[in-house]
Amino acid sequence: MSLETNLNLVKETMHQASIQSSQLKETTLIAVTKTVSGEVVEELIALGVKHLGENRPEKLIEKQDALVNYQDLTWHLIGTLQTRKIKDVINRIDYFHALDRLKTAQEIQKRATKEIKCFVQVNVSQEPTKQGIDLAEVEMFIRSLESYNAIKVIGLMTMAPNGASSKEISNYFKQLALKQKEIAALHLPYAPCEELSMGMSGDYELAIAQGATFVRVGSRLFDL
Ligand SMILES: *Cc1c(COP(=O)(O)O)cnc(C)c1O
């Protein structure tokens, strides 16, 4: 199948899922480009996709350099960021999806020359191998970010565990959505927390049904 066919299928699926959702906001598709070349991304841009995601800073920088001629792209760093790499990448991105340590926040504060829109990554399923903080610690963690004015907590992010059933995955997404509403209701000026980054190729429909405002989709677009 062509890239265009894949994209249209993903968009149609997103539309159908949004009908089932109580979420009124539109869901933004982030194309996760980590497995493809700059040329393939150019094809995707020509099809109208402007939100691009990479999980590693070096890869993101590489893609940006390959796509310097495009002015209107929005860049998402969706993976964990090692402290020593923050200075190289933080001022090149629009969104950071994997904030889960105070040390990262401190380094962002030190290096950022603009406000960075951040998602706090939550390990809803408490898998030992997954990044992210426990649901029970989200509020405390977010409150501890108050003094870092370079960081705006715009929402929560999670990854569903591999091999979980649809029912389990939906339940993890629902728990994240509840926590997001809880934090939003605190009306913390530095943490509006109105967004939900959840859903990948295998589960973006489920995520949208539970209120995702950003989905991060790679293989479903690029497995041609
Ligand atoms: C790779 C990746 C994705 C996309 O995964 P697919 O299954 O290829 O859609 C989403 N989120 C994160 C954090 C990733 O690293």
PDBQT file of the ligand as one rigid body, heavy atoms in Angstrom, charges set to zero:
ROOT
HETATM    1  C1  LIG A 301       8.096   4.419  18.233  1.00  0.00    +0.000 C 
HETATM    2  C2  LIG A 301       7.183   5.094  19.175  1.00  0.00    +0.000 A 
HETATM    3  C3  LIG A 301       5.830   5.292  18.833  1.00  0.00    +0.000 A 
HETATM    4  C4  LIG A 301       5.214   4.782  17.549  1.00  0.00    +0.000 C 
HETATM    5  O1  LIG A 301       5.152   3.404  17.568  1.00  0.00    +0.000 OA
HETATM    6  P1  LIG A 301       4.404   2.568  16.423  1.00  0.00    +0.000 P 
HETATM    7  O2  LIG A 301       3.982   1.339  17.107  1.00  0.00    +0.000 OA
HETATM    8  O3  LIG A 301       5.381   2.375  15.346  1.00  0.00    +0.000 OA
HETATM    9  O4  LIG A 301       3.246   3.389  15.989  1.00  0.00    +0.000 OA
HETATM   10  C5  LIG A 301       5.037   5.988  19.737  1.00  0.00    +0.000 A 
HETATM   11  N1  LIG A 301       5.522   6.460  20.914  1.00  0.00    +0.000 NA
HETATM   12  C6  LIG A 301       6.804   6.281  21.278  1.00  0.00    +0.000 A 
HETATM   13  C7  LIG A 301       7.273   6.824  22.575  1.00  0.00    +0.000 C 
HETATM   14  C8  LIG A 301       7.677   5.596  20.412  1.00  0.00    +0.000 A 
HETATM   15  O5  LIG A 301       8.964   5.422  20.776  1.00  0.00    +0.000 OA
ENDROOT
TORSDOF 0
